Amino acid sequence: MFEGIFTPIATPFSDDEGIDYEGMRHNLERWMKTDLEGLVVLGSNGEFVFLSEAEKEELVGWVVERVSGRKKVMAGTGCESTQATIELTRRMARLGVDAVLVLPPHYYRGRMTDEILYRHFTEVAEASSIPLFLYNMPANTGIHLSASLVARLSRHPNIVGIKDTSGNIVHLAEVVRDTADDFAVFAGNAGYLLPALALGAKGATLALANLLPEDCCRLYGWVREGRLEEAQRLQLRMLEINFLVTSGLGVPALKYAMDLLGYRGGSPRRPLRPLAESERKRVKEALVRYGALELDTPCSKEQGP
């Protein structure tokens, strides 16, 4: 059973745009001291679309080796062809990840009917020696995995969950309703973490947990304990900064916020660009309002409830 809070980890880059493994080591050391259940490598926030095949394999192997079973590790393996997805999934399995997270093929999205997607995901699951999570992210792929398709796929023994980043809470509720209790429905955004958990989601994979991991875990724990008033207050506090580091300003804002709080975010890889000064100001002021950063100081303070 997969449950709890995972974070799709950012990939820090050096000045020459190579992977900054010293920065990644620093981040891992901090994440490993938190209550995060696991990490997702090669997720959207990891800029996986900008990594070469060799970089993907090297990075995942490096993370798995250092996590050493202390937390679960998922790897994103979605590719445009079924064959390529199977091959990448098998490589990730050999490296020791606990599960793979698979986006639907989307370049030919006009042809991606439910039946074609069903066959795609089923064939990948059949070929995989490790569990598979579906990844519903219509904002980026242009494809929405319908509740009926997810329910059908959930009956495959090796398809164990879904990360839903659609933002449609009704759709998420339908998926929870139509799948078995042991199918792990994960919220894909901290902006609706509380309602998703209240509806029966087993956990979440959150960009915000890169920089506020303990608060994301705290909200999850409070819901499980029935402390809903406290969870509600924290959920509402999260909305502004979560928006900025996801759909508002995206990966560059996520990385800048990480830098402000003592992580190693660094610059994004081109064609993405660092934030403009006005955008940096928005992120910094939001962190101050949240209570994670002191005004006019570059360093973080300890996260609190």
N, C-alpha and C positions, 0 to 999 in steps of 0.2 A: 504493500500500500504506500502510495506517495501522498504526503500531506505536508503542511507547514509552509514557510516562506522561503522561496528561492530568489536569487537575484541574477539577472542576465548581465554578467560582468562586463564592464567597459574594458577595452584594450588600449593601454597607454602606448603612445608612440614616442620615439626619440626624435631629435631634430631632423634626422635624415629619413624619417617616416618608417624606420624599422620598429619592430616590437620592442618596447622598453621592458625587458624582463626584470630589471631591478625595481622599476616602478610597480610591476605586477606582483613581485615578491612582497613589497611593502603593503600593498592592498590586501593580498591574501592573508598576511599575518594579522591584519585587523579584522577581516571578515571571519577568520577562524576562531576568534575570541567572542563572537556574537552567537545569538541563538538561531541564526539562519540554519534552515534544514539542508540547503544545498545551493550550488552554483550552476549557472547555465553558461557554457562557453560557446562561442559562435552564435550568439543571439543578435538581435537587431542592434542592441546597445553596444555590442562588441564589434560593430562595423564589419561583420563577417563577409558582406558582399565585396569589401575592398581587400580581403586577404587572399593570397594565392593558395593553391591546394597544399603546397609544402608548408606554408605558414600555419594553415589550419591544423594540420596534423602535428606539427611541432608544438604549437600552443596548447592543444588539448593534452598531449602527452606530458608536457611540462606541468600543467595544472594538476592532472591526475596524480602524478608522482608526488607532488608536494601536499596534496590534500590527504593522501594515504588512508582513505577510508573513513576519515573523521567527519566528513560531510558527503552527501550525495553529489554527483556531478552528472549533469545532462550536457549533451552537445547538439547543436543545430546541424542537421544533415539534409535539409531540403534543397533539392536541385531541380532543374527543369525537366530532366528525363527520369523515368523510373529506374533505368539502368544506373545512371550516375548516383541517384539517391541511395540505391542498394549498395553500390560500391563504397560510398562515403560512410554509410551506416556501418558496414562491416569493418572498415578501417577504424572507426571510433570504438566499436566493440572490442577490437583487438587491443586498443589502448587502455581499456579498462573503465569506460564510462558506465554509469548505472542505467541510463536511458538515453534515447535520442528524441529530439523535438523537430518535427517535420512540417515545414510549410507546404502548401499545395503548389504544384507547378502553375505558373500564371502568365507566362509570355503569350501563350495562345489561349487566353482566358475565355474567349468566346466559345471554345470547344470543350472547356472543362465542365462538362455536365456532371451531375451527381453520380451517374453510372461510371464515367471515366475516372472520377476522383475515387470512387469506391474501389475500383480495380487497382488504381495506383497505390493507395495506402495499404490495401490488403496484400498486394504483392511485396511491398517493402516489409511489412510486418512478418510475412511468411519467410522472408529471406534473412530476417534479423534474429540474432541470438539473444538480444536484449530488448526490454520493453520499449514501446513507441508511444510518444505523446503527439497528438495532433496539435497543429498550431493554426488557429483562426485569426488572421490579421488582415481583414479586408481593406483597411486604409492603405496598406502598402502593396498588397497583392491584387486588389480589385476582385477578389473571390471571397464569398461568404460561405462558410461551411454550414449548411442548413442543419437545424436540430434533427430532422429526420435522418439525414446522412450520418451525423455523429452518432445517433442512437444505433443505427445499423452497424457502423464500424465498431462501436463499443462492445459488440458481442464477440469480436475476434479476441481470443485469449491473450494475444500479444500487443493489443492496443489498449493501453491501461489508463489513458487520461487525455485531457485537452487543456491547452492554454488558450483562453478566449480573450482576445484583445479587441473585440468588436465594439465594446462600450454599450452594447444593447443588453440591459439587465433582464428584459423579458426573454430574449433568446437564451441567455445563460440559465434562467429559471427553467425553461423548457428542456434544456439539455440535462439539468439535474433531475427533473421529473422523469425523463424518458430513458435514463441510463441506470444501471445497477448501482447499489450502494458502494461497491468496491471500485467503481470507475471514478477517477480523480478529476473533478472539474476544478480548474485553477483560474482565478481572475488574472487578467493580464495587465492590470493597471491599478495603481494604488488609489486612484480617484473614486473607485467603487468597491474597495476592498470590504468594507463593512456590509453593505447590502449583499454582496456576493456570498460572504460567509454566512450571513443570516439566512440565505436561501439554500444553503447546503453545500457550497463550494468547500473542497477539502483543503485548499491552500491558495497560493498565488505566486506568480513570477513577476517581480516588480522592479522596474528601473530605479525607483526611489530608494530601494533597499541597497543600492550601491553606496549611497551617502548617509542614509538614515536607517540602517538595518535594524537597530534595536527598537526603534519606534514602530517599524512595520511589524516586527515580531511581537511587540507589546500589544498592538491592536489585535493581532491574531489571538494572542493568549487571553486577552480580556473578553473577546467574544466567546471563546470556549468556556470561560469561567462564568459567563452570564453577566459580566460587568458592562452592560450595554451603554449606560450613560457616559462612562469614561471613554469607551470605545468611540462613541459618537463625537465627543469633544475632540478627540485626537484625529478622527477622520476629517472633520471640518477644518482643522488646522492644516492638514496635509494638502488640501486642495490646491492652494495657490502655487506652492513650490513644485508639487507634482506636475501641474499643468506646464510650468515653464520648462522642466527637464524632460518632458515627453512631447506632446503635440504642439506646445507653444513655441519653444525654441530648439527642441530636439537634442541630439547627441552633443553638440558643442556646449549647450547649457549644462547638460549632465556632467560633462567633464570639468567645466569651470566650477560648478558647485562642489564637485569632489575635491578640487584643488583648494577651495576655500576652507573645507572642513578637514584638511590634513591628509586626504588621500592623494594618489597620483593619477589625475585624470589626463592632463596634458592636452595637446591640440588634437583635433580630429585629423584623419587622413583625407587628403584631397580626393574629390572636389569639394568636400565640406570644408568650411573655413571657421576659424575661431570667432567668437562673438565680437560684435562691435562694442565700443565703450558704453553706449547707452543700454545695450542688452546686458552687459556685465553688471551695470548698476541695478537693473531690474532683478537679476538673480540674487545679488548680494543683499538688496533691501528685503527681498522675500525671505531669505534665510534669517535675517535679523528679526523680522516680524514673527517668523516661526519660533524663534528662540534658540536656534542652533548656532548663531554667530553673534559675537559682540559687535556693536557699531564701531566702524573705523578700525577694526583689527583684522588681520589676515588669517588668524588662527582660529581653530574651532574650540568650542567648549564641549564638555560631556553632554551627550544627549539626555534629555529628561522627558518625563511624561507630559 
